Structure formats: C-alpha cells, structure tokens
Amino acid sequence: LGATAALSGGFARYWEQRRLAQAGRASLKIPAPSSPAGPLPAGTELAVPGISPFTTPSKDFYRVDTTLLVPQIQLKDWKLQVHGMVDHPITLNFADLIARPLIERDITLNCVSNEIGGRYIGNARWIGAALKPILDEAGVQAGATQIVTRSADGMTIGTPTQIAMDGRDSMLAVAMNGTPLPFEHGFPVRMLVPGLYGYESATKWIVDMELTTLESVHAYWVKRGWAQQVPVKTSSRIDTPSSSTNLVAGPVTVAGVAWAQDRGVGKVEVQVDGGGWAPATLGAEDTIDTWRQWQWQWDATSGTHTLSVRATDETGMVQIGKTAPPFPAGATGWHTIQVQVG
C-alpha cells in the first residue's frame, strides 16, 4: 500500500509538472533570429510521390530516449552551467539564452544506430544560440578536448571540443520547424553540432556543460562500447519504390535522399542488378549540413531486379560499399532493394 501511494504521488507530481511546463511552452515567444535561414532554393524539393519531404515534420522526427518519462521542465527552472576546464564558469537561465543573438539553420540529424536505409534520420529548421560565443566567453582552457553535456534525466553526451568550435553552426537550439522545441525533442533547450551523430552531439533537455578531456570522461554510449569520436558517414537511401514492390514494365522513378553533413553531397548514383553506376539527378542543395533529394529515371524490364544507391560527398569521398552494422561506429554499405517488374 505504501509503495502504491508513493507511486501515485510521484505520478501526480509529474503530471502537475507537465501541466505547468506545457503552459510555459504554449506562452513562449521565440525572438526573431538575428541570422535567419533563407528560403529553400528552387528545386530543393523534388515532386516525386513517396520521397521523404525535405523538411521532416516535428511529429515524424525520429527519437531515441533513455528515460521512460519525457522530462517536463518549466522555463523558470531551467539553467545551464558551463564549467570545468574554463577560465570563467557561466550560469545561464532561459531568458539569458534567448536574449543572445539567435541563428536559424537547416540541419539534418541522424542516429549512429541507424541501419543502412533506416529511418533514424530527419531534417529540420532549428533556431538557437550559437555555441562557440558562449564557450569563448567561458574561456576554454588548452587541453580541454571534450565537452561533456548532461541532460535533466542524467544522460551524458561527449562532444569533441575542436569540432564544436571549428566554425560550423553548433548551437543550443530552442525552436524546431518554427515552434518552441517539442518536449520529446528536448524542450526547452537541446544541443546540435552538424556533422556528428546525435549520440555525440545532440543532448536533449541540456542543463550542464563540462569542459574536460576525452580520456577522463566516457559518456553514456561510450561506456556501452560505442566509438567516442565518429563523423557522420556519407550515406544514401532509396525511398521509392519500396522493397518487394510490384512494378509495371516501363518508366519508373527511383528516388530518395542522401547526406554527408558538414561536407555536402556531390553526386548520387544508382545501380541495377550489379551493373554499372548511373548518375541520378540531384535536388538543389540547401546547405552542406542538410540531406539532398535525388531521382533517377529507370526503364524497367520484366523480372526481379536489385537496385542499389551510393553517394559521393563534396570532398570526393565515395560512400563505403562494405556492409557493416551500426555498432560501434555507424553502419556502412549501399542501400539495396529488390523489386518485381511485371
């Protein structure tokens, strides 16, 4: 009886906290960014049925949580401590954060556990405070090779300091696709570093930032055997047709998305039945930090066929063809499907 009463009380407190946090989110007005993202270039979004939309709706954006209950943080209670190997520790509240110049950027985020052709990836338009100026104010000390961030639920993520501060649009995000962050995606604040997988950069419900070394602290996933430093791998996916689809002989549009954040996608090619690689038509590039849509016109003949796709990033690096599982450093291989043409 005592345990039941305690559990009931805990749920009651959670739901009250949830009610107050949701009221705060509903009343929040995100200031206009001082550095807004421009409109998407013409041709970014290809008119192909079945292709992933260029901007992923927030409700469809992938999630990977390590807590049973999504944290419900009231704006008045949120604060971020920046400490460790810094000259001037900083504590920011939410008003302090959004009073800073905000940037707006389109950034594709994906999970290191994503299988080849998987759905643990999405592209959104984010607004947040640039991370580098905050770290510059704190005065990062020489030898501080890692930023260990902690979320309100105790989750830890380790980010290489040099990458977070090398000029890319690393940020403390407060908005996603035009509205304050959904609770499921880190409200009120999450971190983003383009070009890194989420498990080493995208802390949700962030409340603490410690400058330390890569050797002295192993974050949550690193303790479980995942690699400590991994850039996002150049990759691509076939969205349409889907595997095992029955098609009619004749013209077929094969289409999907490709990504190589912080480098950009330079080329996508499609292969049929192990033959030569044919160049696909790319949608316009928004930025090097977002995925690109692609399409290829195939004159399909009767029979069972195998379709594969590979991307080349703008540095000339071709997507790795050797198949490897996501653990411990991200999956490799070409996304391959089989279709039946009647």
Disulfide bonds with the S-S distance in Angstrom:
none
